[in-house]
Amino acid sequence: MRLTEFHELVEAQFGPARGASLLVDHVLTRLGGRTAERAIEDGVDPREVWRALCADFDVPRDQW
C-alpha cells in the first residue's frame, strides 16, 4: 500500500481531524507501542499500520 492510499483510507474512515489526531496520538500496541506516524517513520508497511488502526477501532474487516 502506498502512503498516499493509507492517508486517504484514514481520512475516509475517521475524518480529517480525527484521522490526523489518531496518527500522532494513538499508541498501537500491535506495533510495539508506537503511534501510526512513528511506525511508518520506522519503516512499517502502511498496510500493517492500517490493519492495526482498524483492529483498535473495530472497523469491519471487509474495510481493512
PyMOL Python script that loads the backbone (N, CA, C, O; Angstrom):
from pymol import cmd

cmd.read_pdbstr("""\
ATOM      1  N   MET A   1       0.846  -1.166   0.000  1.00  0.00           N
ATOM      2  CA  MET A   1       0.000   0.000   0.000  1.00  0.00           C
ATOM      3  C   MET A   1       0.900   1.239   0.000  1.00  0.00           C
ATOM      4  O   MET A   1       1.873   1.324   0.749  1.00  0.00           O
ATOM      5  N   ARG A   2       0.552   2.179  -0.845  1.00  0.00           N
ATOM      6  CA  ARG A   2       1.289   3.449  -0.879  1.00  0.00           C
ATOM      7  C   ARG A   2       0.854   4.327   0.288  1.00  0.00           C
ATOM      8  O   ARG A   2      -0.261   4.201   0.793  1.00  0.00           O
ATOM      9  N   LEU A   3       1.729   5.196   0.699  1.00  0.00           N
ATOM     10  CA  LEU A   3       1.441   6.093   1.808  1.00  0.00           C
ATOM     11  C   LEU A   3       0.261   7.005   1.494  1.00  0.00           C
ATOM     12  O   LEU A   3      -0.536   7.316   2.379  1.00  0.00           O
ATOM     13  N   THR A   4       0.145   7.431   0.251  1.00  0.00           N
ATOM     14  CA  THR A   4      -0.984   8.270  -0.157  1.00  0.00           C
ATOM     15  C   THR A   4      -2.300   7.533   0.059  1.00  0.00           C
ATOM     16  O   THR A   4      -3.250   8.105   0.591  1.00  0.00           O
ATOM     17  N   GLU A   5      -2.362   6.283  -0.345  1.00  0.00           N
ATOM     18  CA  GLU A   5      -3.570   5.484  -0.164  1.00  0.00           C
ATOM     19  C   GLU A   5      -3.880   5.310   1.325  1.00  0.00           C
ATOM     20  O   GLU A   5      -5.039   5.384   1.732  1.00  0.00           O
ATOM     21  N   PHE A   6      -2.853   5.083   2.127  1.00  0.00           N
ATOM     22  CA  PHE A   6      -3.031   4.952   3.569  1.00  0.00           C
ATOM     23  C   PHE A   6      -3.704   6.198   4.144  1.00  0.00           C
ATOM     24  O   PHE A   6      -4.678   6.096   4.889  1.00  0.00           O
ATOM     25  N   HIS A   7      -3.187   7.355   3.798  1.00  0.00           N
ATOM     26  CA  HIS A   7      -3.759   8.601   4.323  1.00  0.00           C
ATOM     27  C   HIS A   7      -5.194   8.816   3.823  1.00  0.00           C
ATOM     28  O   HIS A   7      -6.032   9.334   4.561  1.00  0.00           O
ATOM     29  N   GLU A   8      -5.474   8.431   2.602  1.00  0.00           N
ATOM     30  CA  GLU A   8      -6.839   8.536   2.079  1.00  0.00           C
ATOM     31  C   GLU A   8      -7.798   7.635   2.862  1.00  0.00           C
ATOM     32  O   GLU A   8      -8.915   8.041   3.180  1.00  0.00           O
ATOM     33  N   LEU A   9      -7.359   6.420   3.167  1.00  0.00           N
ATOM     34  CA  LEU A   9      -8.195   5.493   3.933  1.00  0.00           C
ATOM     35  C   LEU A   9      -8.447   6.010   5.344  1.00  0.00           C
ATOM     36  O   LEU A   9      -9.568   5.936   5.848  1.00  0.00           O
ATOM     37  N   VAL A  10      -7.407   6.528   5.975  1.00  0.00           N
ATOM     38  CA  VAL A  10      -7.549   7.062   7.338  1.00  0.00           C
ATOM     39  C   VAL A  10      -8.551   8.212   7.338  1.00  0.00           C
ATOM     40  O   VAL A  10      -9.440   8.264   8.188  1.00  0.00           O
ATOM     41  N   GLU A  11      -8.410   9.125   6.392  1.00  0.00           N
ATOM     42  CA  GLU A  11      -9.312  10.276   6.330  1.00  0.00           C
ATOM     43  C   GLU A  11     -10.748   9.840   6.029  1.00  0.00           C
ATOM     44  O   GLU A  11     -11.693  10.357   6.625  1.00  0.00           O
ATOM     45  N   ALA A  12     -10.909   8.904   5.120  1.00  0.00           N
ATOM     46  CA  ALA A  12     -12.255   8.442   4.770  1.00  0.00           C
ATOM     47  C   ALA A  12     -12.926   7.724   5.941  1.00  0.00           C
ATOM     48  O   ALA A  12     -14.129   7.877   6.154  1.00  0.00           O
ATOM     49  N   GLN A  13     -12.165   6.952   6.690  1.00  0.00           N
ATOM     50  CA  GLN A  13     -12.734   6.165   7.784  1.00  0.00           C
ATOM     51  C   GLN A  13     -12.974   7.003   9.047  1.00  0.00           C
ATOM     52  O   GLN A  13     -13.997   6.847   9.714  1.00  0.00           O
ATOM     53  N   PHE A  14     -12.039   7.879   9.365  1.00  0.00           N
ATOM     54  CA  PHE A  14     -12.088   8.580  10.642  1.00  0.00           C
ATOM     55  C   PHE A  14     -12.346  10.079  10.528  1.00  0.00           C
ATOM     56  O   PHE A  14     -12.551  10.749  11.541  1.00  0.00           O
ATOM     57  N   GLY A  15     -12.339  10.610   9.312  1.00  0.00           N
ATOM     58  CA  GLY A  15     -12.499  12.046   9.122  1.00  0.00           C
ATOM     59  C   GLY A  15     -11.148  12.737   9.177  1.00  0.00           C
ATOM     60  O   GLY A  15     -10.195  12.199   9.740  1.00  0.00           O
ATOM     61  N   PRO A  16     -11.059  13.934   8.591  1.00  0.00           N
ATOM     62  CA  PRO A  16      -9.753  14.594   8.515  1.00  0.00           C
ATOM     63  C   PRO A  16      -9.157  14.948   9.880  1.00  0.00           C
ATOM     64  O   PRO A  16      -7.974  14.695  10.109  1.00  0.00           O
ATOM     65  N   ALA A  17      -9.936  15.519  10.777  1.00  0.00           N
ATOM     66  CA  ALA A  17      -9.392  15.946  12.072  1.00  0.00           C
ATOM     67  C   ALA A  17      -9.066  14.753  12.973  1.00  0.00           C
ATOM     68  O   ALA A  17      -7.965  14.654  13.513  1.00  0.00           O
ATOM     69  N   ARG A  18     -10.032  13.856  13.125  1.00  0.00           N
ATOM     70  CA  ARG A  18      -9.801  12.696  13.995  1.00  0.00           C
ATOM     71  C   ARG A  18      -8.702  11.799  13.425  1.00  0.00           C
ATOM     72  O   ARG A  18      -7.859  11.295  14.166  1.00  0.00           O
ATOM     73  N   GLY A  19      -8.717  11.606  12.119  1.00  0.00           N
ATOM     74  CA  GLY A  19      -7.689  10.778  11.490  1.00  0.00           C
ATOM     75  C   GLY A  19      -6.295  11.316  11.732  1.00  0.00           C
ATOM     76  O   GLY A  19      -5.383  10.566  12.078  1.00  0.00           O
ATOM     77  N   ALA A  20      -6.130  12.627  11.548  1.00  0.00           N
ATOM     78  CA  ALA A  20      -4.819  13.246  11.777  1.00  0.00           C
ATOM     79  C   ALA A  20      -4.390  13.075  13.226  1.00  0.00           C
ATOM     80  O   ALA A  20      -3.219  12.820  13.509  1.00  0.00           O
ATOM     81  N   SER A  21      -5.335  13.216  14.136  1.00  0.00           N
ATOM     82  CA  SER A  21      -5.036  13.055  15.555  1.00  0.00           C
ATOM     83  C   SER A  21      -4.644  11.616  15.882  1.00  0.00           C
ATOM     84  O   SER A  21      -3.687  11.391  16.623  1.00  0.00           O
ATOM     85  N   LEU A  22      -5.366  10.650  15.342  1.00  0.00           N
ATOM     86  CA  LEU A  22      -5.064   9.247  15.615  1.00  0.00           C
ATOM     87  C   LEU A  22      -3.649   8.875  15.182  1.00  0.00           C
ATOM     88  O   LEU A  22      -2.981   8.082  15.846  1.00  0.00           O
ATOM     89  N   LEU A  23      -3.198   9.441  14.082  1.00  0.00           N
ATOM     90  CA  LEU A  23      -1.871   9.096  13.566  1.00  0.00           C
ATOM     91  C   LEU A  23      -0.756   9.491  14.516  1.00  0.00           C
ATOM     92  O   LEU A  23       0.279   8.827  14.575  1.00  0.00           O
ATOM     93  N   VAL A  24      -0.960  10.563  15.255  1.00  0.00           N
ATOM     94  CA  VAL A  24       0.113  11.061  16.133  1.00  0.00           C
ATOM     95  C   VAL A  24      -0.138  10.812  17.615  1.00  0.00           C
ATOM     96  O   VAL A  24       0.794  10.896  18.415  1.00  0.00           O
ATOM     97  N   ASP A  25      -1.383  10.506  18.000  1.00  0.00           N
ATOM     98  CA  ASP A  25      -1.708  10.370  19.419  1.00  0.00           C
ATOM     99  C   ASP A  25      -2.001   8.947  19.877  1.00  0.00           C
ATOM    100  O   ASP A  25      -1.696   8.597  21.017  1.00  0.00           O
ATOM    101  N   HIS A  26      -2.577   8.130  19.026  1.00  0.00           N
ATOM    102  CA  HIS A  26      -2.999   6.788  19.430  1.00  0.00           C
ATOM    103  C   HIS A  26      -1.817   5.816  19.378  1.00  0.00           C
ATOM    104  O   HIS A  26      -1.142   5.697  18.356  1.00  0.00           O
ATOM    105  N   VAL A  27      -1.581   5.128  20.487  1.00  0.00           N
ATOM    106  CA  VAL A  27      -0.495   4.154  20.565  1.00  0.00           C
ATOM    107  C   VAL A  27      -1.018   2.782  20.144  1.00  0.00           C
ATOM    108  O   VAL A  27      -2.016   2.291  20.672  1.00  0.00           O
ATOM    109  N   LEU A  28      -0.339   2.188  19.203  1.00  0.00           N
ATOM    110  CA  LEU A  28      -0.722   0.885  18.654  1.00  0.00           C
ATOM    111  C   LEU A  28       0.109  -0.205  19.331  1.00  0.00           C
ATOM    112  O   LEU A  28       1.285  -0.381  19.012  1.00  0.00           O
ATOM    113  N   THR A  29      -0.496  -0.927  20.253  1.00  0.00           N
ATOM    114  CA  THR A  29       0.240  -1.970  20.964  1.00  0.00           C
ATOM    115  C   THR A  29       0.702  -3.073  20.020  1.00  0.00           C
ATOM    116  O   THR A  29       1.738  -3.699  20.246  1.00  0.00           O
ATOM    117  N   ARG A  30      -0.069  -3.309  18.963  1.00  0.00           N
ATOM    118  CA  ARG A  30       0.297  -4.348  17.983  1.00  0.00           C
ATOM    119  C   ARG A  30       1.593  -4.000  17.237  1.00  0.00           C
ATOM    120  O   ARG A  30       2.234  -4.866  16.641  1.00  0.00           O
ATOM    121  N   LEU A  31       1.957  -2.729  17.284  1.00  0.00           N
ATOM    122  CA  LEU A  31       3.163  -2.293  16.580  1.00  0.00           C
ATOM    123  C   LEU A  31       4.226  -1.802  17.557  1.00  0.00           C
ATOM    124  O   LEU A  31       4.956  -0.850  17.283  1.00  0.00           O
ATOM    125  N   GLY A  32       4.293  -2.468  18.689  1.00  0.00           N
ATOM    126  CA  GLY A  32       5.357  -2.185  19.646  1.00  0.00           C
ATOM    127  C   GLY A  32       5.178  -0.907  20.442  1.00  0.00           C
ATOM    128  O   GLY A  32       6.160  -0.312  20.887  1.00  0.00           O
ATOM    129  N   GLY A  33       3.941  -0.478  20.629  1.00  0.00           N
ATOM    130  CA  GLY A  33       3.699   0.716  21.425  1.00  0.00           C
ATOM    131  C   GLY A  33       4.057   2.007  20.714  1.00  0.00           C
ATOM    132  O   GLY A  33       4.369   3.011  21.354  1.00  0.00           O
ATOM    133  N   ARG A  34       4.011   1.979  19.409  1.00  0.00           N
ATOM    134  CA  ARG A  34       4.318   3.178  18.612  1.00  0.00           C
ATOM    135  C   ARG A  34       3.029   3.775  18.074  1.00  0.00           C
ATOM    136  O   ARG A  34       2.022   3.082  17.925  1.00  0.00           O
ATOM    137  N   THR A  35       3.074   5.053  17.788  1.00  0.00           N
ATOM    138  CA  THR A  35       1.967   5.675  17.070  1.00  0.00           C
ATOM    139  C   THR A  35       2.051   5.247  15.616  1.00  0.00           C
ATOM    140  O   THR A  35       3.072   4.720  15.174  1.00  0.00           O
ATOM    141  N   ALA A  36       0.977   5.474  14.874  1.00  0.00           N
ATOM    142  CA  ALA A  36       0.975   5.149  13.446  1.00  0.00           C
ATOM    143  C   ALA A  36       2.068   5.936  12.717  1.00  0.00           C
ATOM    144  O   ALA A  36       2.784   5.401  11.871  1.00  0.00           O
ATOM    145  N   GLU A  37       2.173   7.203  13.065  1.00  0.00           N
ATOM    146  CA  GLU A  37       3.193   8.042  12.424  1.00  0.00           C
ATOM    147  C   GLU A  37       4.595   7.502  12.680  1.00  0.00           C
ATOM    148  O   GLU A  37       5.403   7.409  11.756  1.00  0.00           O
ATOM    149  N   ARG A  38       4.887   7.149  13.921  1.00  0.00           N
ATOM    150  CA  ARG A  38       6.207   6.625  14.280  1.00  0.00           C
ATOM    151  C   ARG A  38       6.465   5.287  13.598  1.00  0.00           C
ATOM    152  O   ARG A  38       7.568   5.040  13.110  1.00  0.00           O
ATOM    153  N   ALA A  39       5.460   4.431  13.562  1.00  0.00           N
ATOM    154  CA  ALA A  39       5.628   3.121  12.921  1.00  0.00           C
ATOM    155  C   ALA A  39       5.982   3.288  11.449  1.00  0.00           C
ATOM    156  O   ALA A  39       6.864   2.598  10.939  1.00  0.00           O
ATOM    157  N   ILE A  40       5.301   4.195  10.770  1.00  0.00           N
ATOM    158  CA  ILE A  40       5.606   4.428   9.353  1.00  0.00           C
ATOM    159  C   ILE A  40       7.009   5.008   9.200  1.00  0.00           C
ATOM    160  O   ILE A  40       7.758   4.609   8.308  1.00  0.00           O
ATOM    161  N   GLU A  41       7.358   5.945  10.067  1.00  0.00           N
ATOM    162  CA  GLU A  41       8.721   6.501  10.033  1.00  0.00           C
ATOM    163  C   GLU A  41       9.770   5.420  10.252  1.00  0.00           C
ATOM    164  O   GLU A  41      10.864   5.487   9.691  1.00  0.00           O
ATOM    165  N   ASP A  42       9.435   4.421  11.068  1.00  0.00           N
ATOM    166  CA  ASP A  42      10.352   3.319  11.353  1.00  0.00           C
ATOM    167  C   ASP A  42      10.365   2.254  10.265  1.00  0.00           C
ATOM    168  O   ASP A  42      11.092   1.267  10.375  1.00  0.00           O
ATOM    169  N   GLY A  43       9.569   2.440   9.217  1.00  0.00           N
ATOM    170  CA  GLY A  43       9.601   1.524   8.080  1.00  0.00           C
ATOM    171  C   GLY A  43       8.539   0.447   8.064  1.00  0.00           C
ATOM    172  O   GLY A  43       8.591  -0.452   7.225  1.00  0.00           O
ATOM    173  N   VAL A  44       7.574   0.514   8.971  1.00  0.00           N
ATOM    174  CA  VAL A  44       6.486  -0.466   8.955  1.00  0.00           C
ATOM    175  C   VAL A  44       5.609  -0.194   7.728  1.00  0.00           C
ATOM    176  O   VAL A  44       5.300   0.956   7.415  1.00  0.00           O
ATOM    177  N   ASP A  45       5.222  -1.248   7.053  1.00  0.00           N
ATOM    178  CA  ASP A  45       4.366  -1.121   5.870  1.00  0.00           C
ATOM    179  C   ASP A  45       3.061  -0.420   6.253  1.00  0.00           C
ATOM    180  O   ASP A  45       2.418  -0.811   7.227  1.00  0.00           O
ATOM    181  N   PRO A  46       2.662   0.607   5.502  1.00  0.00           N
ATOM    182  CA  PRO A  46       1.410   1.311   5.806  1.00  0.00           C
ATOM    183  C   PRO A  46       0.196   0.382   5.893  1.00  0.00           C
ATOM    184  O   PRO A  46      -0.727   0.661   6.658  1.00  0.00           O
ATOM    185  N   ARG A  47       0.173  -0.709   5.132  1.00  0.00           N
ATOM    186  CA  ARG A  47      -0.952  -1.646   5.214  1.00  0.00           C
ATOM    187  C   ARG A  47      -1.016  -2.278   6.606  1.00  0.00           C
ATOM    188  O   ARG A  47      -2.104  -2.457   7.153  1.00  0.00           O
ATOM    189  N   GLU A  48       0.122  -2.612   7.172  1.00  0.00           N
ATOM    190  CA  GLU A  48       0.156  -3.183   8.513  1.00  0.00           C
ATOM    191  C   GLU A  48      -0.320  -2.153   9.547  1.00  0.00           C
ATOM    192  O   GLU A  48      -1.022  -2.501  10.497  1.00  0.00           O
ATOM    193  N   VAL A  49       0.062  -0.899   9.358  1.00  0.00           N
ATOM    194  CA  VAL A  49      -0.378   0.164  10.256  1.00  0.00           C
ATOM    195  C   VAL A  49      -1.890   0.352  10.117  1.00  0.00           C
ATOM    196  O   VAL A  49      -2.590   0.515  11.116  1.00  0.00           O
ATOM    197  N   TRP A  50      -2.392   0.329   8.887  1.00  0.00           N
ATOM    198  CA  TRP A  50      -3.830   0.456   8.641  1.00  0.00           C
ATOM    199  C   TRP A  50      -4.591  -0.668   9.352  1.00  0.00           C
ATOM    200  O   TRP A  50      -5.608  -0.416   9.998  1.00  0.00           O
ATOM    201  N   ARG A  51      -4.111  -1.878   9.236  1.00  0.00           N
ATOM    202  CA  ARG A  51      -4.778  -3.021   9.876  1.00  0.00           C
ATOM    203  C   ARG A  51      -4.769  -2.876  11.402  1.00  0.00           C
ATOM    204  O   ARG A  51      -5.750  -3.219  12.061  1.00  0.00           O
ATOM    205  N   ALA A  52      -3.682  -2.377  11.958  1.00  0.00           N
ATOM    206  CA  ALA A  52      -3.616  -2.178  13.412  1.00  0.00           C
ATOM    207  C   ALA A  52      -4.619  -1.115  13.850  1.00  0.00           C
ATOM    208  O   ALA A  52      -5.291  -1.286  14.867  1.00  0.00           O
ATOM    209  N   LEU A  53      -4.729  -0.026  13.102  1.00  0.00           N
ATOM    210  CA  LEU A  53      -5.723   1.005  13.420  1.00  0.00           C
ATOM    211  C   LEU A  53      -7.138   0.433  13.330  1.00  0.00           C
ATOM    212  O   LEU A  53      -7.970   0.671  14.205  1.00  0.00           O
ATOM    213  N   CYS A  54      -7.396  -0.313  12.279  1.00  0.00           N
ATOM    214  CA  CYS A  54      -8.727  -0.903  12.095  1.00  0.00           C
ATOM    215  C   CYS A  54      -9.079  -1.828  13.247  1.00  0.00           C
ATOM    216  O   CYS A  54     -10.206  -1.806  13.741  1.00  0.00           O
ATOM    217  N   ALA A  55      -8.128  -2.635  13.674  1.00  0.00           N
ATOM    218  CA  ALA A  55      -8.376  -3.558  14.774  1.00  0.00           C
ATOM    219  C   ALA A  55      -8.672  -2.799  16.068  1.00  0.00           C
ATOM    220  O   ALA A  55      -9.587  -3.162  16.808  1.00  0.00           O
ATOM    221  N   ASP A  56      -7.906  -1.759  16.338  1.00  0.00           N
ATOM    222  CA  ASP A  56      -8.100  -0.995  17.574  1.00  0.00           C
ATOM    223  C   ASP A  56      -9.435  -0.259  17.612  1.00  0.00           C
ATOM    224  O   ASP A  56      -9.991  -0.035  18.687  1.00  0.00           O
ATOM    225  N   PHE A  57      -9.946   0.115  16.451  1.00  0.00           N
ATOM    226  CA  PHE A  57     -11.164   0.918  16.406  1.00  0.00           C
ATOM    227  C   PHE A  57     -12.356   0.153  15.827  1.00  0.00           C
ATOM    228  O   PHE A  57     -13.334   0.754  15.385  1.00  0.00           O
ATOM    229  N   ASP A  58     -12.261  -1.174  15.836  1.00  0.00           N
ATOM    230  CA  ASP A  58     -13.369  -2.046  15.432  1.00  0.00           C
ATOM    231  C   ASP A  58     -13.948  -1.706  14.065  1.00  0.00           C
ATOM    232  O   ASP A  58     -15.164  -1.724  13.874  1.00  0.00           O
ATOM    233  N   VAL A  59     -13.077  -1.399  13.127  1.00  0.00           N
ATOM    234  CA  VAL A  59     -13.501  -1.199  11.745  1.00  0.00           C
ATOM    235  C   VAL A  59     -13.839  -2.578  11.179  1.00  0.00           C
ATOM    236  O   VAL A  59     -13.065  -3.518  11.356  1.00  0.00           O
ATOM    237  N   PRO A  60     -14.976  -2.713  10.504  1.00  0.00           N
ATOM    238  CA  PRO A  60     -15.337  -4.030   9.940  1.00  0.00           C
ATOM    239  C   PRO A  60     -14.207  -4.581   9.045  1.00  0.00           C
ATOM    240  O   PRO A  60     -13.593  -3.858   8.260  1.00  0.00           O
ATOM    241  N   ARG A  61     -13.968  -5.866   9.198  1.00  0.00           N
ATOM    242  CA  ARG A  61     -12.834  -6.485   8.476  1.00  0.00           C
ATOM    243  C   ARG A  61     -12.918  -6.324   6.970  1.00  0.00           C
ATOM    244  O   ARG A  61     -11.881  -6.311   6.308  1.00  0.00           O
ATOM    245  N   ASP A  62     -14.105  -6.202   6.403  1.00  0.00           N
ATOM    246  CA  ASP A  62     -14.197  -6.035   4.952  1.00  0.00           C
ATOM    247  C   ASP A  62     -13.681  -4.684   4.489  1.00  0.00           C
ATOM    248  O   ASP A  62     -13.559  -4.452   3.286  1.00  0.00           O
ATOM    249  N   GLN A  63     -13.379  -3.792   5.414  1.00  0.00           N
ATOM    250  CA  GLN A  63     -12.827  -2.474   5.066  1.00  0.00           C
ATOM    251  C   GLN A  63     -11.323  -2.386   5.330  1.00  0.00           C
ATOM    252  O   GLN A  63     -10.714  -1.337   5.120  1.00  0.00           O
ATOM    253  N   TRP A  64     -10.729  -3.484   5.789  1.00  0.00           N
ATOM    254  CA  TRP A  64      -9.295  -3.493   6.045  1.00  0.00           C
ATOM    255  C   TRP A  64      -8.555  -3.593   4.750  1.00  0.00           C
ATOM    256  O   TRP A  64      -7.324  -3.616   4.742  1.00  0.00           O
TER     257      TRP A  64
END
""", "prot")
cmd.dss("prot")
cmd.show_as("cartoon", "prot")
cmd.util.cbc("prot")
cmd.orient("prot")
